Amino acid sequence: SNALQFKGPLDCAKKVYELEGIKGIYKGQVITVVREFFGYGFYFLGYEFAISKFKEYTGKQQNELSSIMLMASGAFGGFSMWLPIYPI
């Protein structure tokens, strides 16, 4: 069979490098950076939006919000991140 067999991540990297050079090691890196760049922008937009709404709703400062509200804001940030970038 022509399928490559790898003994682990380092063996995989070594064989990819032997076959394709440094370009093979970094294949897919550009789109990954694009995904991360936009993804984290959307994450923090969503997170800060949710935090601002919780502050507005409770009349409290951010450091006074409950752990549940902070976790919910993080979850909203996660949804805000993955929804627009998932197609990438």
N, C-alpha and C positions, 0 to 999 in steps of 0.2 A: 504494500500500500504506500501511497505517496504522502499520507498524512504525517505531519510533524508530531513527534512525541517530545514533550517537555517534562523535565524532572522537577521543575519549580520555576518561580518567577525569574531568577537569575539565569537559569538555563534558557528560558524563553527569550530573555533580552539578548543573551549572547547569540543565539541562533538567528534571531531577527536581524541583529546587527551584521552578522556574517552574510545574510542573504540580501539585505536592503540598505545596509549602512546606517548612518545617523538619521537619515530621513525616515527609515522604518521605525526607529525608536520613537520619534516625535509625530508619527502619523496620527492625525485626528486632534492634535494639540490646538490648532487654530480655532476649530469650532467649539472645543471645550472652553477655551478662554472667552470666546464670544458668549457662550451659554452662561458662564459664571459671572461675567461682567454685567450682563443685563439681569440675570437672575437675582443677584444680590441687591441690585438697585431696586427691583420690584419688591424684594423681601423687606428691605428697610422702609420703603414707602408704605407698604401694607402694615408693618409693625408700628410705625410711628402714627399712622392714621388710626389704628385701633387704640393705641395708648391715648391719643388726643380725645377720642370719643369716650373712653372710660373716665378720663380726667373731667371732661365736660359733664358727663352723667353723674359722677359722684361728688364733684366739687373739690376733689383732693389733688395733691401733687403726685407726680409719678412715684416717688419713693414711699408714698402712703397707700398705693394701690395694693390690693390683695395678691397673693401668689397666683390664685386662679385667674385673675384679670391679666396678669403678666404672661401666664402660660397661654391664655386664650389669644393674646396679642401675638405671641410667637407663632401659634398655630395659624392665625390669620396671615401673618407674614409668610409662612411656609406655603399656604395656598396661593398667596399673591405671587410668590416666586415661581412655583411650578406650573400654574395655569398658562401663562403666556409663553414660557420657554419649553414646555414639554414637546411641542412639535419640532423644535431644533434637534 
